[in-house]
Amino acid sequence: MNNKTLSILSYITIIGWIIAFVKSKDITPKSDLVTYHLKQGFGIFLFSFAVNIILSVVVSTVTSLYFLNYIGYAIFILWIFGIINAANEQKKPIPVIGKIFEDKFSFIN
């Protein structure tokens, strides 16, 4: 797999991320593009997981806040931005939340 494919795959479910992570270990020399998108993909996965848990608890306890479920659509749009950046081979952070993940996840190198 080439760097562009691995970068895109890092956003496609957690299984795709694991495949991209394992395959990125085989690339010589290491690709900064793949590493960057692995961090962004893992970050948006953790962010969406945490937001979904919090929203599930909040909406189930206060049912009048059902409109908060639309936050999931916003996360989906951010995820699409990440895939577009990976497809264009750009190292741009995901809007709004991407800067948080740039220097995190030191196990991804």
ROMILUM-669039 format. One record per residue: residue number from 1; residue in three letters; x, z, y of N, C-alpha, C in turn. Coordinates in steps of 0.2 Angstrom, whole numbers, plus 5000, padded with zeros to 4 digits. Each point is the difference from the previous one (the first is absolute). Layout:
N
<atom><seq>NUM</seq><type>ala</type><n_east>X</n_east><n_up>Z</n_up><n_north>Y</n_north><ca_east>X</ca_east><ca_up>Z</ca_up><ca_north>Y</ca_north><c_east>X</c_east><c_up>Z</c_up><c_north>Y</c_north></atom>
...
END
This chain:
109
<atom><seq>1</seq><type>met</type><n_east>5004</n_east><n_up>5000</n_up><n_north>4994</n_north><ca_east>4996</ca_east><ca_up>5000</ca_up><ca_north>5006</ca_north><c_east>5004</c_east><c_up>5000</c_up><c_north>5006</c_north></atom>
<atom><seq>2</seq><type>asn</type><n_east>4998</n_east><n_up>4996</n_up><n_north>5005</n_north><ca_east>5004</ca_east><ca_up>5000</ca_up><ca_north>5006</ca_north><c_east>4998</c_east><c_up>5006</c_up><c_north>5005</c_north></atom>
<atom><seq>3</seq><type>asn</type><n_east>5003</n_east><n_up>5001</n_up><n_north>5006</n_north><ca_east>4999</ca_east><ca_up>5005</ca_up><ca_north>5004</ca_north><c_east>4993</c_east><c_up>5000</c_up><c_north>5003</c_north></atom>
<atom><seq>4</seq><type>lys</type><n_east>4998</n_east><n_up>4994</n_up><n_north>5002</n_north><ca_east>4993</ca_east><ca_up>4999</ca_up><ca_north>5003</ca_north><c_east>4995</c_east><c_up>5003</c_up><c_north>4995</c_north></atom>
<atom><seq>5</seq><type>thr</type><n_east>5000</n_east><n_up>4998</n_up><n_north>4994</n_north><ca_east>4995</ca_east><ca_up>5002</ca_up><ca_north>4995</ca_north><c_east>5000</c_east><c_up>5007</c_up><c_north>4999</c_north></atom>
<atom><seq>6</seq><type>leu</type><n_east>5006</n_east><n_up>5003</n_up><n_north>4999</n_north><ca_east>5001</ca_east><ca_up>5007</ca_up><ca_north>4999</ca_north><c_east>4997</c_east><c_up>5004</c_up><c_north>5006</c_north></atom>
<atom><seq>7</seq><type>ser</type><n_east>5001</n_east><n_up>4997</n_up><n_north>5006</n_north><ca_east>4997</ca_east><ca_up>5004</ca_up><ca_north>5006</ca_north><c_east>4993</c_east><c_up>5000</c_up><c_north>5000</c_north></atom>
<atom><seq>8</seq><type>ile</type><n_east>4997</n_east><n_up>4994</n_up><n_north>4999</n_north><ca_east>4992</ca_east><ca_up>5000</ca_up><ca_north>4999</ca_north><c_east>4998</c_east><c_up>5004</c_up><c_north>4995</c_north></atom>
<atom><seq>9</seq><type>leu</type><n_east>5003</n_east><n_up>5000</n_up><n_north>4994</n_north><ca_east>4998</ca_east><ca_up>5004</ca_up><ca_north>4994</ca_north><c_east>5000</c_east><c_up>5007</c_up><c_north>5002</c_north></atom>
<atom><seq>10</seq><type>ser</type><n_east>5004</n_east><n_up>5002</n_up><n_north>5004</n_north><ca_east>5001</ca_east><ca_up>5008</ca_up><ca_north>5002</ca_north><c_east>4993</c_east><c_up>5002</c_up><c_north>5003</c_north></atom>
<atom><seq>11</seq><type>tyr</type><n_east>4996</n_east><n_up>4996</n_up><n_north>5002</n_north><ca_east>4993</ca_east><ca_up>5002</ca_up><ca_north>5003</ca_north><c_east>4995</c_east><c_up>5000</c_up><c_north>4995</c_north></atom>
<atom><seq>12</seq><type>ile</type><n_east>5000</n_east><n_up>4996</n_up><n_north>4995</n_north><ca_east>4995</ca_east><ca_up>4999</ca_up><ca_north>4995</ca_north><c_east>4999</c_east><c_up>5005</c_up><c_north>4995</c_north></atom>
<atom><seq>13</seq><type>thr</type><n_east>4996</n_east><n_up>5005</n_up><n_north>5001</n_north><ca_east>4999</ca_east><ca_up>5006</ca_up><ca_north>4996</ca_north><c_east>5006</c_east><c_up>5004</c_up><c_north>4999</c_north></atom>
<atom><seq>14</seq><type>ile</type><n_east>4999</n_east><n_up>5005</n_up><n_north>4997</n_north><ca_east>5006</ca_east><ca_up>5005</ca_up><ca_north>4998</ca_north><c_east>5004</c_east><c_up>4997</c_up><c_north>4994</c_north></atom>
<atom><seq>15</seq><type>ile</type><n_east>4997</n_east><n_up>4996</n_up><n_north>4996</n_north><ca_east>5003</ca_east><ca_up>4997</ca_up><ca_north>4994</ca_north><c_east>5005</c_east><c_up>4994</c_up><c_north>5003</c_north></atom>
<atom><seq>16</seq><type>gly</type><n_east>4997</n_east><n_up>4996</n_up><n_north>5005</n_north><ca_east>5004</ca_east><ca_up>4995</ca_up><ca_north>5003</ca_north><c_east>5006</c_east><c_up>5003</c_up><c_north>5003</c_north></atom>
<atom><seq>17</seq><type>trp</type><n_east>4999</n_east><n_up>5006</n_up><n_north>5003</n_north><ca_east>5006</ca_east><ca_up>5003</ca_up><ca_north>5004</ca_north><c_east>5005</c_east><c_up>5002</c_up><c_north>4995</c_north></atom>
<atom><seq>18</seq><type>ile</type><n_east>4998</n_east><n_up>5003</n_up><n_north>4994</n_north><ca_east>5005</ca_east><ca_up>5002</ca_up><ca_north>4995</ca_north><c_east>5004</c_east><c_up>4994</c_up><c_north>4997</c_north></atom>
<atom><seq>19</seq><type>ile</type><n_east>4996</n_east><n_up>4995</n_up><n_north>4999</n_north><ca_east>5004</ca_east><ca_up>4994</ca_up><ca_north>4998</ca_north><c_east>5005</c_east><c_up>4997</c_up><c_north>5005</c_north></atom>
<atom><seq>20</seq><type>ala</type><n_east>4998</n_east><n_up>5000</n_up><n_north>5006</n_north><ca_east>5004</ca_east><ca_up>4998</ca_up><ca_north>5006</ca_north><c_east>5006</c_east><c_up>5005</c_up><c_north>5000</c_north></atom>
<atom><seq>21</seq><type>phe</type><n_east>4999</n_east><n_up>5007</n_up><n_north>4999</n_north><ca_east>5005</ca_east><ca_up>5005</ca_up><ca_north>5001</ca_north><c_east>5005</c_east><c_up>4999</c_up><c_north>4994</c_north></atom>
<atom><seq>22</seq><type>val</type><n_east>4998</n_east><n_up>4999</n_up><n_north>4994</n_north><ca_east>5004</ca_east><ca_up>4999</ca_up><ca_north>4994</ca_north><c_east>5004</c_east><c_up>4993</c_up><c_north>5001</c_north></atom>
<atom><seq>23</seq><type>lys</type><n_east>4997</n_east><n_up>4995</n_up><n_north>5002</n_north><ca_east>5003</ca_east><ca_up>4993</ca_up><ca_north>5001</ca_north><c_east>5005</c_east><c_up>5000</c_up><c_north>5005</c_north></atom>
<atom><seq>24</seq><type>ser</type><n_east>4999</n_east><n_up>5004</n_up><n_north>5005</n_north><ca_east>5005</ca_east><ca_up>5001</ca_up><ca_north>5006</ca_north><c_east>5006</c_east><c_up>5003</c_up><c_north>4998</c_north></atom>
<atom><seq>25</seq><type>lys</type><n_east>5000</n_east><n_up>5004</n_up><n_north>4995</n_north><ca_east>5006</ca_east><ca_up>5003</ca_up><ca_north>4998</ca_north><c_east>5005</c_east><c_up>4995</c_up><c_north>4997</c_north></atom>
<atom><seq>26</seq><type>asp</type><n_east>4997</n_east><n_up>4994</n_up><n_north>4997</n_north><ca_east>5004</ca_east><ca_up>4995</ca_up><ca_north>4997</ca_north><c_east>5003</c_east><c_up>4995</c_up><c_north>5005</c_north></atom>
<atom><seq>27</seq><type>ile</type><n_east>4998</n_east><n_up>5000</n_up><n_north>5006</n_north><ca_east>5002</ca_east><ca_up>4995</ca_up><ca_north>5005</ca_north><c_east>5007</c_east><c_up>5002</c_up><c_north>5003</c_north></atom>
<atom><seq>28</seq><type>thr</type><n_east>5005</n_east><n_up>4995</n_up><n_north>5000</n_north><ca_east>5006</ca_east><ca_up>5001</ca_up><ca_north>5002</ca_north><c_east>5002</c_east><c_up>4995</c_up><c_north>5005</c_north></atom>
<atom><seq>29</seq><type>pro</type><n_east>5002</n_east><n_up>5001</n_up><n_north>5006</n_north><ca_east>5000</ca_east><ca_up>5006</ca_up><ca_north>5004</ca_north><c_east>4993</c_east><c_up>5003</c_up><c_north>5002</c_north></atom>
<atom><seq>30</seq><type>lys</type><n_east>4999</n_east><n_up>5006</n_up><n_north>5001</n_north><ca_east>4994</ca_east><ca_up>5003</ca_up><ca_north>5002</ca_north><c_east>4997</c_east><c_up>4997</c_up><c_north>5006</c_north></atom>
<atom><seq>31</seq><type>ser</type><n_east>4993</n_east><n_up>4999</n_up><n_north>4999</n_north><ca_east>4997</ca_east><ca_up>4997</ca_up><ca_north>5006</ca_north><c_east>4997</c_east><c_up>5005</c_up><c_north>5004</c_north></atom>
<atom><seq>32</seq><type>asp</type><n_east>5001</n_east><n_up>5000</n_up><n_north>5007</n_north><ca_east>4997</ca_east><ca_up>5004</ca_up><ca_north>5005</ca_north><c_east>4993</c_east><c_up>4999</c_up><c_north>5001</c_north></atom>
<atom><seq>33</seq><type>leu</type><n_east>4998</n_east><n_up>4993</n_up><n_north>4999</n_north><ca_east>4993</ca_east><ca_up>4998</ca_up><ca_north>5001</ca_north><c_east>4996</c_east><c_up>5004</c_up><c_north>4994</c_north></atom>
<atom><seq>34</seq><type>val</type><n_east>5002</n_east><n_up>4999</n_up><n_north>4994</n_north><ca_east>4996</ca_east><ca_up>5003</ca_up><ca_north>4994</ca_north><c_east>5000</c_east><c_up>5008</c_up><c_north>5001</c_north></atom>
<atom><seq>35</seq><type>thr</type><n_east>5005</n_east><n_up>5003</n_up><n_north>5002</n_north><ca_east>5001</ca_east><ca_up>5007</ca_up><ca_north>5001</ca_north><c_east>4995</c_east><c_up>5002</c_up><c_north>5005</c_north></atom>
<atom><seq>36</seq><type>tyr</type><n_east>5000</n_east><n_up>4997</n_up><n_north>5006</n_north><ca_east>4996</ca_east><ca_up>5001</ca_up><ca_north>5006</ca_north><c_east>4992</c_east><c_up>5000</c_up><c_north>4998</c_north></atom>
<atom><seq>37</seq><type>his</type><n_east>4998</n_east><n_up>4995</n_up><n_north>4996</n_north><ca_east>4993</ca_east><ca_up>4999</ca_up><ca_north>4998</ca_north><c_east>4998</c_east><c_up>5005</c_up><c_north>4994</c_north></atom>
<atom><seq>38</seq><type>leu</type><n_east>5005</n_east><n_up>5002</n_up><n_north>4996</n_north><ca_east>4999</ca_east><ca_up>5005</ca_up><ca_north>4995</ca_north><c_east>4998</c_east><c_up>5006</c_up><c_north>5004</c_north></atom>
<atom><seq>39</seq><type>lys</type><n_east>5004</n_east><n_up>5002</n_up><n_north>5005</n_north><ca_east>4998</ca_east><ca_up>5006</ca_up><ca_north>5004</ca_north><c_east>4993</c_east><c_up>5000</c_up><c_north>5003</c_north></atom>
<atom><seq>40</seq><type>gln</type><n_east>4999</n_east><n_up>4994</n_up><n_north>5003</n_north><ca_east>4994</ca_east><ca_up>4999</ca_up><ca_north>5004</ca_north><c_east>4994</c_east><c_up>5000</c_up><c_north>4995</c_north></atom>
<atom><seq>41</seq><type>gly</type><n_east>5001</n_east><n_up>4997</n_up><n_north>4994</n_north><ca_east>4994</ca_east><ca_up>5000</ca_up><ca_north>4995</ca_north><c_east>4999</c_east><c_up>5007</c_up><c_north>4997</c_north></atom>
<atom><seq>42</seq><type>phe</type><n_east>5005</n_east><n_up>5003</n_up><n_north>4999</n_north><ca_east>4999</ca_east><ca_up>5007</ca_up><ca_north>4997</ca_north><c_east>4997</c_east><c_up>5005</c_up><c_north>5005</c_north></atom>
<atom><seq>43</seq><type>gly</type><n_east>5002</n_east><n_up>4999</n_up><n_north>5006</n_north><ca_east>4997</ca_east><ca_up>5004</ca_up><ca_north>5006</ca_north><c_east>4993</c_east><c_up>4999</c_up><c_north>5001</c_north></atom>
<atom><seq>44</seq><type>ile</type><n_east>4998</n_east><n_up>4993</n_up><n_north>5000</n_north><ca_east>4993</ca_east><ca_up>4999</ca_up><ca_north>5001</ca_north><c_east>4996</c_east><c_up>5002</c_up><c_north>4994</c_north></atom>
<atom><seq>45</seq><type>phe</type><n_east>5003</n_east><n_up>5000</n_up><n_north>4994</n_north><ca_east>4996</ca_east><ca_up>5002</ca_up><ca_north>4994</ca_north><c_east>4999</c_east><c_up>5008</c_up><c_north>5000</c_north></atom>
<atom><seq>46</seq><type>leu</type><n_east>5005</n_east><n_up>5004</n_up><n_north>5002</n_north><ca_east>4999</ca_east><ca_up>5007</ca_up><ca_north>5001</ca_north><c_east>4996</c_east><c_up>5002</c_up><c_north>5006</c_north></atom>
<atom><seq>47</seq><type>phe</type><n_east>5000</n_east><n_up>4996</n_up><n_north>5005</n_north><ca_east>4995</ca_east><ca_up>5001</ca_up><ca_north>5006</ca_north><c_east>4993</c_east><c_up>4999</c_up><c_north>4998</c_north></atom>
<atom><seq>48</seq><type>ser</type><n_east>4999</n_east><n_up>4994</n_up><n_north>4996</n_north><ca_east>4993</ca_east><ca_up>4999</ca_up><ca_north>4998</ca_north><c_east>4997</c_east><c_up>5005</c_up><c_north>4995</c_north></atom>
<atom><seq>49</seq><type>phe</type><n_east>5005</n_east><n_up>5002</n_up><n_north>4996</n_north><ca_east>4998</ca_east><ca_up>5005</ca_up><ca_north>4995</ca_north><c_east>4998</c_east><c_up>5006</c_up><c_north>5003</c_north></atom>
<atom><seq>50</seq><type>ala</type><n_east>5004</n_east><n_up>5003</n_up><n_north>5005</n_north><ca_east>4998</ca_east><ca_up>5006</ca_up><ca_north>5003</ca_north><c_east>4994</c_east><c_up>4999</c_up><c_north>5004</c_north></atom>
<atom><seq>51</seq><type>val</type><n_east>4999</n_east><n_up>4995</n_up><n_north>5004</n_north><ca_east>4994</ca_east><ca_up>4999</ca_up><ca_north>5004</ca_north><c_east>4994</c_east><c_up>5000</c_up><c_north>4996</c_north></atom>
<atom><seq>52</seq><type>asn</type><n_east>5000</n_east><n_up>4996</n_up><n_north>4994</n_north><ca_east>4995</ca_east><ca_up>5000</ca_up><ca_north>4996</ca_north><c_east>4998</c_east><c_up>5007</c_up><c_north>4997</c_north></atom>
<atom><seq>53</seq><type>ile</type><n_east>5004</n_east><n_up>5004</n_up><n_north>4998</n_north><ca_east>4999</ca_east><ca_up>5006</ca_up><ca_north>4998</ca_north><c_east>4997</c_east><c_up>5005</c_up><c_north>5005</c_north></atom>
<atom><seq>54</seq><type>ile</type><n_east>5003</n_east><n_up>4999</n_up><n_north>5006</n_north><ca_east>4997</ca_east><ca_up>5004</ca_up><ca_north>5006</ca_north><c_east>4993</c_east><c_up>4998</c_up><c_north>5002</c_north></atom>
<atom><seq>55</seq><type>leu</type><n_east>4999</n_east><n_up>4993</n_up><n_north>5000</n_north><ca_east>4993</ca_east><ca_up>4998</ca_up><ca_north>5002</ca_north><c_east>4995</c_east><c_up>5001</c_up><c_north>4994</c_north></atom>
<atom><seq>56</seq><type>ser</type><n_east>5002</n_east><n_up>5000</n_up><n_north>4994</n_north><ca_east>4995</ca_east><ca_up>5002</ca_up><ca_north>4995</ca_north><c_east>4998</c_east><c_up>5007</c_up><c_north>5001</c_north></atom>
<atom><seq>57</seq><type>val</type><n_east>5004</n_east><n_up>5005</n_up><n_north>5001</n_north><ca_east>4998</ca_east><ca_up>5007</ca_up><ca_north>5001</ca_north><c_east>4996</c_east><c_up>5000</c_up><c_north>5006</c_north></atom>
<atom><seq>58</seq><type>val</type><n_east>5002</n_east><n_up>4997</n_up><n_north>5006</n_north><ca_east>4996</ca_east><ca_up>5001</ca_up><ca_north>5006</ca_north><c_east>4993</c_east><c_up>4997</c_up><c_north>4999</c_north></atom>
<atom><seq>59</seq><type>val</type><n_east>5000</n_east><n_up>4994</n_up><n_north>4998</n_north><ca_east>4994</ca_east><ca_up>4997</ca_up><ca_north>5000</ca_north><c_east>4995</c_east><c_up>5003</c_up><c_north>4994</c_north></atom>
<atom><seq>60</seq><type>ser</type><n_east>5003</n_east><n_up>5003</n_up><n_north>4995</n_north><ca_east>4995</ca_east><ca_up>5003</ca_up><ca_north>4995</ca_north><c_east>4998</c_east><c_up>5007</c_up><c_north>5003</c_north></atom>
<atom><seq>61</seq><type>thr</type><n_east>5003</n_east><n_up>5003</n_up><n_north>5004</n_north><ca_east>4998</ca_east><ca_up>5006</ca_up><ca_north>5003</ca_north><c_east>4996</c_east><c_up>4999</c_up><c_north>5006</c_north></atom>
<atom><seq>62</seq><type>val</type><n_east>5001</n_east><n_up>4995</n_up><n_north>5004</n_north><ca_east>4996</ca_east><ca_up>4999</ca_up><ca_north>5006</ca_north><c_east>4998</c_east><c_up>4993</c_up><c_north>5000</c_north></atom>
<atom><seq>63</seq><type>thr</type><n_east>4994</n_east><n_up>4999</n_up><n_north>4997</n_north><ca_east>4998</ca_east><ca_up>4993</ca_up><ca_north>4998</ca_north><c_east>4998</c_east><c_up>4996</c_up><c_north>5006</c_north></atom>
<atom><seq>64</seq><type>ser</type><n_east>4999</n_east><n_up>5003</n_up><n_north>5006</n_north><ca_east>4999</ca_east><ca_up>4996</ca_up><ca_north>5006</ca_north><c_east>5006</c_east><c_up>4997</c_up><c_north>5003</c_north></atom>
<atom><seq>65</seq><type>leu</type><n_east>5006</n_east><n_up>5001</n_up><n_north>4997</n_north><ca_east>5006</ca_east><ca_up>4997</ca_up><ca_north>5002</ca_north><c_east>5002</c_east><c_up>4994</c_up><c_north>4995</c_north></atom>
<atom><seq>66</seq><type>tyr</type><n_east>4994</n_east><n_up>4997</n_up><n_north>4997</n_north><ca_east>5001</ca_east><ca_up>4994</ca_up><ca_north>4996</ca_north><c_east>5004</c_east><c_up>4994</c_up><c_north>5003</c_north></atom>
<atom><seq>67</seq><type>phe</type><n_east>4999</n_east><n_up>5000</n_up><n_north>5006</n_north><ca_east>5004</ca_east><ca_up>4994</ca_up><ca_north>5004</ca_north><c_east>5007</c_east><c_up>5000</c_up><c_north>5000</c_north></atom>
<atom><seq>68</seq><type>leu</type><n_east>5003</n_east><n_up>5006</n_up><n_north>4998</n_north><ca_east>5007</ca_east><ca_up>5001</ca_up><ca_north>4999</ca_north><c_east>5003</c_east><c_up>4996</c_up><c_north>4995</c_north></atom>
<atom><seq>69</seq><type>asn</type><n_east>4996</n_east><n_up>4998</n_up><n_north>4995</n_north><ca_east>5002</ca_east><ca_up>4996</ca_up><ca_north>4994</ca_north><c_east>5002</c_east><c_up>4993</c_up><c_north>5003</c_north></atom>
<atom><seq>70</seq><type>tyr</type><n_east>4999</n_east><n_up>4998</n_up><n_north>5006</n_north><ca_east>5002</ca_east><ca_up>4993</ca_up><ca_north>5002</ca_north><c_east>5008</c_east><c_up>5001</c_up><c_north>5002</c_north></atom>
<atom><seq>71</seq><type>ile</type><n_east>5003</n_east><n_up>5005</n_up><n_north>5000</n_north><ca_east>5007</ca_east><ca_up>5001</ca_up><ca_north>5001</ca_north><c_east>5003</c_east><c_up>4996</c_up><c_north>4994</c_north></atom>
<atom><seq>72</seq><type>gly</type><n_east>4997</n_east><n_up>5000</n_up><n_north>4994</n_north><ca_east>5003</ca_east><ca_up>4996</ca_up><ca_north>4995</ca_north><c_east>5001</c_east><c_up>4993</c_up><c_north>5001</c_north></atom>
<atom><seq>73</seq><type>tyr</type><n_east>4996</n_east><n_up>4997</n_up><n_north>5004</n_north><ca_east>5000</ca_east><ca_up>4993</ca_up><ca_north>5002</ca_north><c_east>5006</c_east><c_up>4999</c_up><c_north>5005</c_north></atom>
<atom><seq>74</seq><type>ala</type><n_east>5002</n_east><n_up>5005</n_up><n_north>5004</n_north><ca_east>5005</ca_east><ca_up>5000</ca_up><ca_north>5005</ca_north><c_east>5007</c_east><c_up>5000</c_up><c_north>4996</c_north></atom>
<atom><seq>75</seq><type>ile</type><n_east>5000</n_east><n_up>5004</n_up><n_north>4995</n_north><ca_east>5006</ca_east><ca_up>5001</ca_up><ca_north>4996</ca_north><c_east>5001</c_east><c_up>4993</c_up><c_north>4996</c_north></atom>
<atom><seq>76</seq><type>phe</type><n_east>4995</n_east><n_up>4997</n_up><n_north>4998</n_north><ca_east>5000</ca_east><ca_up>4993</ca_up><ca_north>4996</ca_north><c_east>5003</c_east><c_up>4995</c_up><c_north>5005</c_north></atom>
<atom><seq>77</seq><type>ile</type><n_east>4998</n_east><n_up>5000</n_up><n_north>5006</n_north><ca_east>5003</ca_east><ca_up>4995</ca_up><ca_north>5005</ca_north><c_east>5007</c_east><c_up>5002</c_up><c_north>5001</c_north></atom>
<atom><seq>78</seq><type>leu</type><n_east>5002</n_east><n_up>5006</n_up><n_north>5001</n_north><ca_east>5007</ca_east><ca_up>5002</ca_up><ca_north>5000</ca_north><c_east>5004</c_east><c_up>4997</c_up><c_north>4994</c_north></atom>
<atom><seq>79</seq><type>trp</type><n_east>4997</n_east><n_up>5001</n_up><n_north>4994</n_north><ca_east>5004</ca_east><ca_up>4997</ca_up><ca_north>4994</ca_north><c_east>5001</c_east><c_up>4993</c_up><c_north>5000</c_north></atom>
<atom><seq>80</seq><type>ile</type><n_east>4995</n_east><n_up>4996</n_up><n_north>5003</n_north><ca_east>5000</ca_east><ca_up>4993</ca_up><ca_north>5001</ca_north><c_east>5006</c_east><c_up>4998</c_up><c_north>5005</c_north></atom>
<atom><seq>81</seq><type>phe</type><n_east>5001</n_east><n_up>5004</n_up><n_north>5005</n_north><ca_east>5005</ca_east><ca_up>4999</ca_up><ca_north>5005</ca_north><c_east>5007</c_east><c_up>5001</c_up><c_north>4996</c_north></atom>
<atom><seq>82</seq><type>gly</type><n_east>5000</n_east><n_up>5004</n_up><n_north>4996</n_north><ca_east>5007</ca_east><ca_up>5001</ca_up><ca_north>4996</ca_north><c_east>5001</c_east><c_up>4994</c_up><c_north>4995</c_north></atom>
<atom><seq>83</seq><type>ile</type><n_east>4995</n_east><n_up>4998</n_up><n_north>4997</n_north><ca_east>5001</ca_east><ca_up>4994</ca_up><ca_north>4996</ca_north><c_east>5002</c_east><c_up>4994</c_up><c_north>5004</c_north></atom>
<atom><seq>84</seq><type>ile</type><n_east>4997</n_east><n_up>4999</n_up><n_north>5005</n_north><ca_east>5002</ca_east><ca_up>4994</ca_up><ca_north>5005</ca_north><c_east>5007</c_east><c_up>5001</c_up><c_north>5002</c_north></atom>
<atom><seq>85</seq><type>asn</type><n_east>5002</n_east><n_up>5006</n_up><n_north>5002</n_north><ca_east>5007</ca_east><ca_up>5001</ca_up><ca_north>5002</ca_north><c_east>5005</c_east><c_up>4998</c_up><c_north>4994</c_north></atom>
<atom><seq>86</seq><type>ala</type><n_east>4998</n_east><n_up>5002</n_up><n_north>4994</n_north><ca_east>5004</ca_east><ca_up>4999</ca_up><ca_north>4995</ca_north><c_east>5000</c_east><c_up>4993</c_up><c_north>4998</c_north></atom>
<atom><seq>87</seq><type>ala</type><n_east>4995</n_east><n_up>4996</n_up><n_north>5000</n_north><ca_east>4999</ca_east><ca_up>4993</ca_up><ca_north>4999</ca_north><c_east>5004</c_east><c_up>4996</c_up><c_north>5005</c_north></atom>
<atom><seq>88</seq><type>asn</type><n_east>5001</n_east><n_up>5002</n_up><n_north>5006</n_north><ca_east>5004</ca_east><ca_up>4997</ca_up><ca_north>5006</ca_north><c_east>5007</c_east><c_up>5002</c_up><c_north>5000</c_north></atom>
<atom><seq>89</seq><type>glu</type><n_east>5002</n_east><n_up>5005</n_up><n_north>4995</n_north><ca_east>5006</ca_east><ca_up>5002</ca_up><ca_north>4999</ca_north><c_east>5003</c_east><c_up>5004</c_up><c_north>5007</c_north></atom>
<atom><seq>90</seq><type>gln</type><n_east>4995</n_east><n_up>5004</n_up><n_north>5003</n_north><ca_east>5002</ca_east><ca_up>5003</ca_up><ca_north>5006</ca_north><c_east>5000</c_east><c_up>5008</c_up><c_north>4998</c_north></atom>
<atom><seq>91</seq><type>lys</type><n_east>5005</n_east><n_up>5003</n_up><n_north>5003</n_north><ca_east>5000</ca_east><ca_up>5008</ca_up><ca_north>5000</ca_north><c_east>4997</c_east><c_up>5003</c_up><c_north>5005</c_north></atom>
<atom><seq>92</seq><type>lys</type><n_east>4993</n_east><n_up>4999</n_up><n_north>5001</n_north><ca_east>4996</ca_east><ca_up>5003</ca_up><ca_north>5005</ca_north><c_east>4996</c_east><c_up>5006</c_up><c_north>4997</c_north></atom>
<atom><seq>93</seq><type>pro</type><n_east>4999</n_east><n_up>5005</n_up><n_north>5003</n_north><ca_east>4996</ca_east><ca_up>5006</ca_up><ca_north>4997</ca_north><c_east>4993</c_east><c_up>4998</c_up><c_north>5000</c_north></atom>
<atom><seq>94</seq><type>ile</type><n_east>4996</n_east><n_up>5003</n_up><n_north>4996</n_north><ca_east>4993</ca_east><ca_up>5000</ca_up><ca_north>5000</ca_north><c_east>4998</c_east><c_up>5003</c_up><c_north>5006</c_north></atom>
<atom><seq>95</seq><type>pro</type><n_east>4995</n_east><n_up>4997</n_up><n_north>5004</n_north><ca_east>4998</ca_east><ca_up>5003</ca_up><ca_north>5006</ca_north><c_east>4997</c_east><c_up>5007</c_up><c_north>5000</c_north></atom>
<atom><seq>96</seq><type>val</type><n_east>5001</n_east><n_up>5004</n_up><n_north>5005</n_north><ca_east>4998</ca_east><ca_up>5007</ca_up><ca_north>5000</ca_north><c_east>5004</c_east><c_up>5004</c_up><c_north>4996</c_north></atom>
<atom><seq>97</seq><type>ile</type><n_east>5000</n_east><n_up>4999</n_up><n_north>4993</n_north><ca_east>5003</ca_east><ca_up>5005</ca_up><ca_north>4996</ca_north><c_east>5007</c_east><c_up>4998</c_up><c_north>4997</c_north></atom>
<atom><seq>98</seq><type>gly</type><n_east>5002</n_east><n_up>4994</n_up><n_north>5001</n_north><ca_east>5006</ca_east><ca_up>4998</ca_up><ca_north>4997</ca_north><c_east>5007</c_east><c_up>5003</c_up><c_north>5002</c_north></atom>
<atom><seq>99</seq><type>lys</type><n_east>5000</n_east><n_up>5002</n_up><n_north>5006</n_north><ca_east>5006</ca_east><ca_up>5003</ca_up><ca_north>5003</ca_north><c_east>5002</c_east><c_up>5006</c_up><c_north>4996</c_north></atom>
<atom><seq>100</seq><type>ile</type><n_east>4995</n_east><n_up>5004</n_up><n_north>4998</n_north><ca_east>5001</ca_east><ca_up>5006</ca_up><ca_north>4996</ca_north><c_east>5004</c_east><c_up>4999</c_up><c_north>4994</c_north></atom>
<atom><seq>101</seq><type>phe</type><n_east>4999</n_east><n_up>4995</n_up><n_north>4997</n_north><ca_east>5003</ca_east><ca_up>4999</ca_up><ca_north>4993</ca_north><c_east>5006</c_east><c_up>4996</c_up><c_north>5000</c_north></atom>
<atom><seq>102</seq><type>glu</type><n_east>5003</n_east><n_up>4998</n_up><n_north>5006</n_north><ca_east>5006</ca_east><ca_up>4996</ca_up><ca_north>5000</ca_north><c_east>5006</c_east><c_up>5005</c_up><c_north>4998</c_north></atom>
<atom><seq>103</seq><type>asp</type><n_east>5000</n_east><n_up>5006</n_up><n_north>5001</n_north><ca_east>5006</ca_east><ca_up>5004</ca_up><ca_north>4998</ca_north><c_east>4999</c_east><c_up>5005</c_up><c_north>4995</c_north></atom>
<atom><seq>104</seq><type>lys</type><n_east>4994</n_east><n_up>4999</n_up><n_north>4997</n_north><ca_east>4998</ca_east><ca_up>5005</ca_up><ca_north>4994</ca_north><c_east>5002</c_east><c_up>4997</c_up><c_north>4994</c_north></atom>
<atom><seq>105</seq><type>phe</type><n_east>4998</n_east><n_up>5003</n_up><n_north>4994</n_north><ca_east>5001</ca_east><ca_up>4998</ca_up><ca_north>4993</ca_north><c_east>5007</c_east><c_up>4998</c_up><c_north>4999</c_north></atom>
<atom><seq>106</seq><type>ser</type><n_east>5005</n_east><n_up>5005</n_up><n_north>5000</n_north><ca_east>5007</ca_east><ca_up>4998</ca_up><ca_north>4999</ca_north><c_east>5001</c_east><c_up>4998</c_up><c_north>4993</c_north></atom>
<atom><seq>107</seq><type>phe</type><n_east>4995</n_east><n_up>5001</n_up><n_north>4995</n_north><ca_east>5002</ca_east><ca_up>4998</ca_up><ca_north>4993</ca_north><c_east>4999</c_east><c_up>4992</c_up><c_north>5000</c_north></atom>
<atom><seq>108</seq><type>ile</type><n_east>4997</n_east><n_up>4997</n_up><n_north>5005</n_north><ca_east>5000</ca_east><ca_up>4993</ca_up><ca_north>5000</ca_north><c_east>5006</c_east><c_up>4997</c_up><c_north>5003</c_north></atom>
<atom><seq>109</seq><type>asn</type><n_east>5005</n_east><n_up>4998</n_up><n_north>4997</n_north><ca_east>5006</ca_east><ca_up>4997</ca_up><ca_north>5003</ca_north><c_east>5002</c_east><c_up>4994</c_up><c_north>4996</c_north></atom>
END
